[in-house]
C-alpha cells in the first residue's frame, strides 16, 4: 500500500493547489472550457467507445446484472447526451460571488453573506462513466476541484473521459488537476481515500446502497449522502386509471437501471380489481414480474408472485415490481415512509386534498402528483446535470446542481469599528 498511499497524497496535494486556482477563475473562461470539453468528448467518441467496449466485455464475462451493464454502457447517443449536459452547465448562471444576504449593523459594519466553492470534492461512484463528465462540469463551474474514484468496472471509460477533460484544461492554461481520477482499483485504496480529510472538503458517494452505507460509516470526511431509489407510485381511488397505467409503465420500464425508476406500486383497494389486470397487460409488454401482497395477488387472479416482506424494501434495478393494496392515502403514506429510501415518490389522483396530504406526509426529496418518478434528474430539473440525488436533509436534498456545490462566507466591511 505504500506506493498507493504516496499516490493518494500526491493527488490530494494537487487537488488542494487546484481548488484555489479553480475558485479564482472567471465565468467566461469556465464556460469556454466547458464548451470545449463537450466538443472534445464528441470528437473523441471513437476512443471513448473503444475503451467502454473493453469495460463492457469484462463486465459481461464477470456475469454482471444486465441493469448494471446498462448503466456502464456508452453509445454515440449517450456521449452526445453527456456533452449536451456539459453545454447546459456552461449556459447556467455562475453563483460564485453571489451575495445571498446583506445587512448593515447599527455600528456601521456592513455584512455580506457570499456564495463560495466547497473546495475539493471527492466522489466515489460505480459503473456510470457519465458521472465522470457530470461531476467535472458541475464542480468546475462552481469553482471546485474534484477527485474521482470510480469503480473498477468503468476504469477504462473513466480514464478516457478524464484524459479528454484534462487536455482541454491544459490547453486553456488551467491547472488540469481540477479533475483527477484515482486509477487504483484496490478497495483498500478507496478506504484510505475516505480518510483524507486534510485534502478533501466533502465526499459524495454515488452507487449501490452497500457503497453508500460503507462511505457514510467509514469516512472521516463530511459526506453528502446520495441514496438508492426504492421509489413508489400510489394509485388513489380517485385516479385517472389510463394516466396511472402510462405513468407506471414509464416509471418502471423506460430505464430499469436508474435510481428514479419505480420499484413498488401501491393501489387503493377500491380500484384494485379494475386496475391491476389492465396494468398487468401493459407491463407484460416488457415481461415485468409482479410480486404482490395477498389482496393484490387475488385481484391479479393469481398471475403474480407472492411478495415477501423483503420485496417491499428492495431496489430491484430489474423488470420486477412489488405491489401493495391499501385502504387509504394515510396507509399508503405509512407504507412508503416505512420502506422508502427518501428519493422519489408519486401519487396518481384527481383529488387535490388527497394530493396535498400525500405531498405533505411523504418523507422524500421529491414527491410527485400525476407524473413519473423518472423526472428526478438534474437535466430534467434544468440543472444541466447533477452530482447526485441527495436523500438527506443536510447540506442539500434532491438533485444536486451548481448551488448545492457551494458554501458561503461572510464578508465584513468596516471603517474603524472596535468592539466595546
Residue pairs with C-beta under 8 A, 6 or more apart in sequence:
1 186
1 188
1 189
1 192
4 184
4 186
4 188
4 189
4 192
5 192
7 182
7 184
8 182
8 189
8 192
8 193
8 196
9 199
11 147
11 180
11 182
11 199
12 120
12 147
12 196
12 198
12 199
12 200
13 199
14 177
14 180
15 120
15 145
15 146
15 147
15 177
15 180
15 199
15 200
16 120
16 145
16 199
17 175
17 177
18 145
18 175
18 177
18 178
19 117
19 119
19 120
19 144
19 145
19 178
19 201
21 174
21 175
21 178
22 117
22 140
22 143
22 144
22 145
22 174
22 175
22 178
23 96
23 116
23 117
23 143
23 144
25 143
25 174
27 94
27 96
29 172
29 174
30 90
30 94
30 140
30 141
30 143
31 90
31 91
31 94
31 141
32 172
33 140
33 168
33 169
33 172
33 174
34 86
34 87
34 89
34 90
34 137
34 140
34 141
35 86
35 87
35 90
36 168
36 171
36 172
37 86
37 133
37 136
37 137
37 164
37 165
37 168
38 83
38 84
38 86
38 87
38 90
39 83
40 164
40 165
40 167
40 168
41 48
41 79
41 82
41 83
41 86
41 133
41 161
41 164
41 165
42 79
42 80
42 83
44 160
44 164
45 76
45 79
47 160
48 74
48 79
48 157
48 160
48 161
48 164
49 74
49 75
49 76
49 79
51 156
51 157
51 159
51 160
52 72
52 73
52 74
52 129
52 154
52 156
52 157
52 160
54 156
55 72
55 129
55 153
55 154
55 155
55 156
55 157
56 69
56 72
56 73
58 153
59 68
59 69
59 72
59 127
59 153
60 69
64 72
64 153
65 317
65 318
66 318
67 256
67 257
67 317
67 318
68 127
68 153
68 257
68 317
70 255
70 256
70 257
71 126
71 127
71 128
71 257
71 258
72 127
72 128
72 129
72 153
72 154
72 157
74 129
74 130
74 157
78 130
81 130
82 130
82 133
82 134
83 133
85 130
85 133
85 134
85 137
85 378
85 379
85 384
85 385
86 133
86 137
86 384
86 385
87 384
88 379
88 384
88 385
89 137
89 138
89 141
89 383
89 384
89 385
89 402
90 137
90 141
90 384
91 384
92 141
92 383
92 384
92 401
92 402
93 402
94 141
94 402
95 115
95 142
95 402
95 403
95 406
96 115
96 116
96 117
96 142
96 143
96 406
97 114
97 115
98 114
98 115
99 112
99 113
99 114
100 113
100 114
100 115
100 408
101 112
101 113
102 110
102 111
102 112
102 113
103 110
103 111
104 110
104 111
105 111
107 417
108 414
108 415
108 417
109 412
109 413
109 414
109 417
110 412
110 413
110 414
111 410
111 411
111 412
111 413
112 410
112 411
112 412
112 413
113 408
113 409
113 410
114 408
114 409
114 410
114 411
115 403
115 406
115 407
115 408
116 143
116 406
116 407
116 408
116 409
117 142
117 143
117 144
117 405
117 406
117 407
118 142
118 144
118 201
118 202
118 405
118 406
118 407
119 144
119 145
119 201
119 202
120 144
120 145
120 146
120 147
120 199
120 200
120 201
120 202
121 135
121 139
121 144
121 145
121 146
121 147
121 200
121 201
121 202
121 203
121 204
121 387
121 405
122 146
122 147
122 149
122 193
122 194
122 196
122 200
122 202
122 203
122 204
122 221
123 131
123 135
123 146
123 147
123 148
123 149
123 203
123 204
123 205
123 206
123 387
124 149
124 190
124 193
124 194
124 203
124 204
124 205
124 206
124 207
124 211
124 215
125 131
125 135
125 148
125 149
125 150
125 151
125 205
125 206
125 207
126 150
126 151
126 153
126 154
126 206
126 207
126 208
126 211
127 151
127 153
127 154
127 207
128 154
128 206
128 207
129 150
129 154
129 157
129 158
129 161
131 148
131 150
131 206
132 148
132 150
132 157
132 158
132 161
132 162
132 165
132 181
133 161
133 165
133 385
134 378
134 385
134 386
134 387
135 146
135 148
135 387
136 146
136 162
136 165
136 178
136 179
137 384
137 385
138 384
138 385
138 386
138 387
138 400
138 401
138 402
138 405
139 145
139 146
139 178
139 179
139 387
139 405
140 146
140 178
140 179
141 402
142 402
142 405
142 406
143 406
144 178
144 405
145 177
145 178
145 179
145 180
146 178
146 179
146 180
147 180
147 181
147 182
147 193
147 200
148 158
148 162
148 179
148 180
148 181
148 182
149 181
149 182
149 189
149 190
149 193
150 158
150 181
151 185
151 207
152 185
155 183
155 185
158 181
159 181
159 183
162 179
162 180
162 181
165 179
166 176
166 179
167 176
169 175
169 176
169 178
169 179
170 176
182 189
182 190
182 193
191 218
193 200
194 203
194 215
194 218
194 219
194 220
194 221
195 219
195 220
195 221
196 221
197 220
197 221
200 221
201 221
201 222
202 221
202 222
202 223
202 224
203 215
203 219
203 221
203 222
203 223
203 224
204 223
204 224
204 226
204 387
204 388
204 400
205 211
205 212
205 214
205 215
205 216
205 223
205 225
205 226
206 226
206 387
206 388
208 228
209 227
209 228
209 315
209 341
212 225
212 226
212 227
212 228
215 223
216 223
216 225
224 388
224 390
224 392
224 395
224 396
224 400
225 390
225 391
225 392
226 387
226 388
226 389
226 390
226 391
226 400
227 259
227 341
227 342
227 343
227 389
227 390
227 391
227 392
228 259
228 315
228 341
228 343
229 258
229 259
229 260
229 261
229 263
229 315
229 341
229 343
229 344
229 373
229 389
230 263
230 264
230 313
230 314
230 315
230 339
230 340
230 341
230 343
231 251
231 259
231 260
231 261
231 262
231 263
231 264
231 340
231 341
231 343
231 344
231 345
231 346
231 373
232 262
232 263
232 264
232 265
232 266
232 335
232 336
232 339
232 340
232 345
232 346
233 244
233 247
233 248
233 251
233 262
233 264
233 265
233 266
233 345
233 346
233 347
233 348
233 373
234 265
234 266
234 267
234 268
234 326
234 329
234 332
234 336
234 345
234 346
234 347
234 348
234 358
235 241
235 244
235 248
235 265
235 266
235 267
235 268
235 271
235 275
235 348
236 268
236 329
236 332
236 347
236 348
236 349
236 351
236 354
237 268
237 269
237 270
237 271
238 349
238 350
238 351
238 354
239 268
239 271
239 275
239 348
239 349
239 350
240 348
240 350
240 370
241 271
241 274
241 275
241 278
243 348
243 370
244 275
244 279
244 348
245 275
245 278
245 279
245 282
247 346
247 348
247 370
247 371
247 372
248 262
248 265
248 279
248 282
248 283
249 282
249 283
249 285
249 286
250 372
250 374
251 260
251 261
251 262
251 346
251 372
251 373
251 374
252 261
252 262
252 283
252 286
252 288
252 319
252 321
253 283
253 285
253 286
253 288
253 319
254 261
254 372
254 374
255 261
255 374
256 316
256 317
256 318
256 319
257 317
258 374
259 315
259 343
259 376
259 389
260 343
260 344
260 373
260 374
260 375
260 376
260 377
260 389
261 317
261 373
261 374
262 321
262 346
262 372
262 373
263 314
263 315
263 316
263 320
263 321
263 322
264 312
264 321
264 322
264 323
264 324
264 339
265 279
265 321
265 322
265 323
265 324
266 323
266 324
266 325
266 326
266 332
266 335
266 336
267 275
267 276
267 296
267 299
267 323
267 324
267 325
267 326
268 325
268 326
268 327
268 328
268 329
268 332
269 295
269 325
269 326
269 327
272 295
272 296
272 299
272 325
273 299
276 296
276 299
276 300
276 323
277 299
277 300
277 301
280 290
280 300
280 303
280 304
283 290
283 321
286 319
287 319
288 319
288 320
288 321
289 305
289 319
289 320
289 321
290 296
290 300
290 303
290 304
290 305
290 321
290 323
291 304
291 305
291 306
291 307
291 308
291 311
291 320
291 321
291 322
291 323
292 299
292 300
292 304
292 305
292 306
292 307
292 322
292 323
293 306
293 307
293 323
293 324
293 325
294 306
295 325
296 304
296 307
296 323
296 324
296 325
297 304
297 306
297 307
299 325
304 323
307 322
307 323
307 324
311 322
312 322
312 324
312 335
312 338
312 339
313 339
314 322
315 341
324 335
326 332
326 335
329 347
329 354
329 357
329 358
329 361
330 357
330 361
332 347
332 358
333 357
333 358
333 361
333 362
336 345
336 362
336 364
337 361
337 362
337 363
340 362
340 363
340 364
341 391
342 363
342 364
342 365
342 391
342 392
343 364
343 365
343 366
343 373
343 376
343 389
343 391
344 364
344 365
344 366
344 367
344 368
344 373
344 376
344 389
345 358
345 362
345 364
345 366
345 367
345 368
345 373
346 367
346 368
346 369
346 370
346 371
346 372
346 373
347 354
347 355
347 358
347 359
347 367
347 368
347 369
347 370
348 370
349 355
349 358
349 369
349 370
355 369
355 370
358 367
358 369
359 367
359 369
364 391
365 376
365 389
365 390
365 391
365 397
365 398
366 373
366 375
366 376
366 389
366 398
366 399
368 375
375 381
376 389
376 398
376 399
377 386
377 399
378 384
378 385
378 386
378 387
378 399
378 400
378 401
379 385
379 386
381 398
381 399
381 401
383 399
383 400
383 401
383 402
384 401
384 402
385 401
386 399
386 400
386 401
387 400
387 401
387 404
387 405
388 400
389 398
389 399
389 400
390 396
390 397
390 398
390 400
390 404
391 397
395 404
395 407
396 404
